[in-house]
Amino acid sequence: MGRLLLWASLVLAPLAIVLRYAAGVGDVALFLVSAAALVPLAWLIGEATERAAVHTGPGIGGFLNASFGNAPELIIAIFAIDDGLLNVVRGSIAGSIVSNLLLVLGLSLVLGEDPSLDRRSLLGQLGIVLVACLVLLVPSVPGWHGNPDRHSLAIATIPVALVLLAIYVAATGRNLRRHRRLHVAAETEITEGWSMPVSLAVLSAATALTAFVSEILVHSLQAFAHSAHLSEFFIAAVIVAIVGNAAEHGGAVVVAARGKLRLASEIAVSSSAQVALLVAPAVALLSWAIKPSLPLSFRPVELATMAGATTLVALVVQDARGKRAEGIVMLVAYAAVVIAYGFSGDR
């Protein structure tokens, strides 16, 4: 019955698009409909990823989910830059990394214990996220004084972005080759389920719809924020971050609830690594074509929460076991981060 309702509720996505572009309804209604539409889309991406992982193994399956799921994050950032909302972009990047690590992985651990997480893969990806936090100090520290969006910081961001992309390509390529070898070594005959082309087609379609719905949600957020009296930074780091990553958030939780915590952990950690080392530098470089150019000048609270979340998760997964008690600790930590973001205010 639950699956039937989820399939039926996929109609909310085209409904949100029609309401946005044809019906001209108010922003509050758009926000509610588009937020509801992201739930079945997240489930569908999780479903397709789980089917694809049968053919690829959990490591590559998690990478696929993170890649398709982060597409809306990139699209949202481009729209925000075009509107001149640079603080929103930086806040959503920081919030995405933290929410993937603490909220998504925490929920996944609570929903499904697993005594055999892939320690090597997870720690490797967490390691490059910590490296990214250190590299981002280069444009960030000068931004703590004066205008954080000044041209000199945008120029200083270019080599930083190129270094982050190089690290990501090298680390991810090596990780994917390892996962492929492990999957081939353990490969069994697949007799049922979706084929790989069907899984990828569903992933692509669901991601495209998620991008449209996410864009609608972001454009209706200002009216919602005004009525709720929330700061721009809080909206970006919490609401936009969760909405923009709804696909992999929901996907990880869905597969964890089905007892596939190994895949769920790969989704959560892969997504955070992609945001830090692929989405952030890609957006910064693309911003030169869109204007205004985006300096990756993060505030201390943003860098501290990103590094702190990464360190906590590394401590949790270092024994290669997923425990519910540790998931609860991570959720409490995320609640503390949300409170800190609430008190931080705007820049």
N, C-alpha and C positions, 0 to 999 in steps of 0.2 A: 504493500500500500504506500509506504514511504517513497519508494523509488518511482511509483506511478505519479505521485504528487510532484516530485522533482522534475520528471519529464514534462508534466503538464505546465509547471510554473516557468519553463523556459520561454513561454510566450511573453513573459514580462519584459524581456530584452527588446524585442521589436516594438512592444507597446511603449516603452520608454522613449525609443527613437521617434515614434510617431507623435507622441505627446510633445516632444522637444521641437520637432521641425514642422509639424503639420497642425497640431491642435493649439499650440501657444498657451499652454497652461502655466500656472504660477510656479515659482522656484521651489516652494515648499513641497508641492505635490510631485514635482520632478525629482527632488531629493529622495522622497520616500519610495517612489516607484523604482528609481534606478538603484537605490540601495537594496531593495528587495530582489531586483533582477540579478544582482551579482551573486546571490546565494546559489541558485541552481546552476549558474555558469561556473562557479567555483567547483561545485560538485561534479559537473560534466568534465571539466579539465582534470580533476582528480581521477575520475573514472577512466578517461582516455589514457592518462599517464600510467595508471595501474595496468591497463591492458598492454600498453607499449612496453612496460617494464618486464612483462613476461618474455618478450623477445630480446630485450637488451640487458636485463639485470637491474638491480636497484640503483646502482651508481649512475649509470647512464640515464635510467628512468628519472632519477631526481634531477639530473642536469636538464633533461628535456622539459620537465615541469617548470623549473626555475626560468629557463629561457623563454618559454611561451608565456609564463605568468608575469615576467618582468617587462614584457612588451607594453602593457598599459602604463607602467611606471615611466617608461621612456616617453611615451606619447603625452602623458599628463605633464611631465617636466617641460616638454617643448611648448605646449600650450601656455604654461605658466610663464616661461621666459618671454614668449611673444607678448604677454600681457604685462611684462616688466616685474613679475613677482619673483625676484631672485631669492629672497629669504624663504619663500614658500618651497622653492625647489631644494635648497639646502636642507631645510627642516624635514621635508619628505624623504630625502635620501638618508639622513641620520635616523629618522623614525622607522624607515623601512628595514634598515640593518638591525636595529634593536628589536623591533616587533617580530621579525623572522626568527631571531635567535631565542628571545625570551618568551614571547607569547605563543608562537606557533610550535616551537620545539617543546616548550613547557606543556602546552595542551596535549601534544602528541605523546609525551611521556606519561601524562596522567591517564590517557585513554588506552594506552597499550604498552605494557612492559616487554622488554626484549633483552635476553642475556647476551646478544651477539651483535652489537653495533660495529660498524666498520671504523675502528679507532683511527687507523692510518689515514683513511680518506678524510674523515671529519677534522682531525687535528691539522692535516695539511691545509685544508681550506680555511680553517680558523686562523692558522698562522699567517696566511697571506692577507686576511682581513686586518690583523694586528699590524702588519707591515704597512698596509694602506693608511691606517690611523697615524702612524709615524710619518709617512711621506706627506700626508695632508697638513702636517704642522708647518710645512714650508710656506704655503700661501695663507695659512690660518693665523699664525702668530702675529704677522704684521697687521692683519685685519682686526685684531683686538683693540687697536687704537686708530682712530680716524675712520674714514669711509671704507667699509668692507667691500664695496662694489667698485672701487677705483680701478682705473685702467691698468695701473702697474701690477695690481694683483691678478688681473685677468691674464696679463702677459706671463707672470710667474706661474700661472696655472698650467700653461701649455706643456712645458717639459714634465711637470708632475703628472699630467694626464697621460702623456706618452709612456712614462715609466710604469704607471698603474696598468695600462693596457698590455704592455710587454710582459709584466709579471703574470697577468691573468692568462694570456695566451699560452705562455710556457707552462704554468702550473696546471691549467685545465687540460691542455693537450696530454701532459704526462699522466694526469689522473684518469682521463677517459681511456687512454691506452691500457692502463692497468685494469680498469673495470672490464674492458672488453676481453682481456686475457682471462680474468677470473670467470666471466660469464661463459666463455667458450669452453673452459675446463670443466665447468659444472653443467653444461647445456644438456637439457633433456628434450625429448620430442614434444612439440606443442600440438595438441590434438583438437583444441577447442578455443573459442574466444575470438576477439577481433584480430584481423591481420594487422601487420605493421602499417601498411599504407592507410587502412581505415582508421587506425588509432591516430596517425599523424594528421589525417584530414579532419577528424573531429577536433583534435587539439587546435588546429589552425582556425577552423570556423569559430570555435568557442572563444579563442583568444581575440579574434577580430571583433566579435560582438562585445566582449569584455572591454576592449579599447573604446568602442563607441559609447557604451554605457558609463564607463569611468569618466570620459570627457564630459558627458552630460551632468554627472554627479558633481564634478569639480566646478563647473560653471554655475551650479545651483548652491554651492557651499557658502558663498559670501552672504547670501540672504539668510541662510540658516545660522551662520556664525553671528551675524548682526543681532538676530533675535535671541540667540543663546548667550550673547556677551562673552565670547571666547576670543583669545588673542590669535593673531594671524599665525604666530609660531606654533601654538598648541594645535590649531587646525591642521597645519602642515605636518607636524611631527607625529600626530596621533591619528586624526581622522583621515587625512589624505593618504598617509602612509599605509593604513590598514585597508582603505578602499582601493588604492592603487595596486596593492598586493593581494587582493581578495582571492585571486585565482589560486596562487600557490598556498596561501593560508588555508583556504578550504580544502584544497587538494591534499595537503599534508595531514590535516586532521581526519579527513575521510579515510585515507589509507591506513592511518594509525589505528583508527577505530576498528578496522578490519584485521588487525593483528600484524600489519606490515610496518612496524616501527623503523626497521632498517631503511626502507624506502622513504618514509616520512622524514627521518632525520637527514637524509641526503637532500630532500627537497628544501628543508628549512635552511640548512647550512649553505647549500649551493646557491640559494637565492640571495642570502646575505653577501656571499662572496661576489656574486655577479653585480649586485647593486654597488658595492664598494669599489670594485676594480674594472667594471665594464660600463654600467649605466652612468655612474658619476663622471668618469672621464669622457665618455662619449657625448653626454649632454653638454659638458663644458666646451668640447671642441665644436660641436654642432651649433652652439650658441653664437659663434663668430659669424655664421651665415644668417642666423635669425635676427640677432641683435635684440637687446643689449648682450654683450659677452658676459659669461658667468664665471666669476672667480670662485674657486672651491675653498673659500675662507670661512671655515666653520667656527662656531662659538665654542668656548671651553666646555660648556654643558653638553654640547653635541659630541665633541670628541671624547669626553670622559665617559658618557653613556655608551658610545659605540665600543670603546676599548674595554670598559667594564663588563658589558654584556658578553663580548667575545671571550674574555678571560674566564668568566663564570662558566660559560658553556664548555670551554676547554677542560676545566676542572671536572665538570660533570661527566664528559665522555671519555676521559683519559683511562678509565677502567673498562671501557668497551661494553658497559652495561647501561640499560635504560631503566630507571627506577621511578615509580610514581612520586615518592617523597621528594626526589630531586626536581621533578616537574613542578610540584607545588612551590618549591623554593624559587624556581625561575619565574613562575607567575606572580609571586609576591614581589620579586625584584622588578618585574615589568610594571606592576602597580606603583611601586616607588618611583620609577622613571617617569611615569605619566604624571604623578604629583609634582615631581621636580620640573617637568616641562610646563605644568600649569602655573607654577610660581615664577618661572623664568621670564615670562612676558615677551614682548617684541623687542627686537634689537634696537 
